[in-house]
Amino acid sequence: MDQATFLTGQFLLAMPGIGDPRFDHAVIAMCAHDADGALGIGVGTAIEGLGLHAVLEQLEIDPGVAPDAPVHFGGPVEPRRGFVLHTLDWAGQDTIEVAGAAGALWGLSGTIDVLKAIAEGRGPSRWLVALGYAGWSEGQLDGEMTRHGWFNVEATPDLLYDVAADARWEAGFAIAGIDPRLLVSEAGRA
């Protein structure tokens, strides 16, 4: 498979009619994609009624200076497992640097050291917390990209950090110059 077809460092936007209600209006920040599979973190939906302080308290971490930021629905796989997408001004021992065509974009951390650092005011300058992830086995995402399921756009830090979760889907399509209200919910047949 040609390296150019891999989607690491891009956003996947669910097309209308994707067929899985868990991904309706989903925005997935792709953190890994290669011949063996893919992993992304959902950033398009905040979990209603759940803030960072509640997560920190469950982990017995004093919220300290951390704002009670929304926690995102990262995906249906391991929904109790937490992830933090963050700027690269902080890194822990498990941090993976996610790079796209334009270079390094964000870090992905999945251990509590990043949450402790955020609570103590020594963490990354910008971050987003999510529970769960979206995962695809070998070739699965590649197949979904050929059907009416996902649309990919280049990642931008402002879409990740400056746009509210419920506005990211529309904003993602706007990056590509597409008005999502004009999209149909099924592919054509010839």
Buried (B, 14 or more C-beta within 10 A) or exposed (E): EEEEEBBBBBBBBBBBEBEEEBBBBBBBBBBBBEEEBBBBBBBBBBBEEBBBBBBBEEEEBEBEEBEEBBBBBBBBEBBEEBBBBBBBEBBBEEBBEBBBEEEEBBBBBBBBBBBBBBBEEEBBEBBBBBBBBBBBEEEEBBEBBEEBBBBBBBBBEEBBBEBEBEEBBBBBBBBEEBEBEEBEEEEEEE
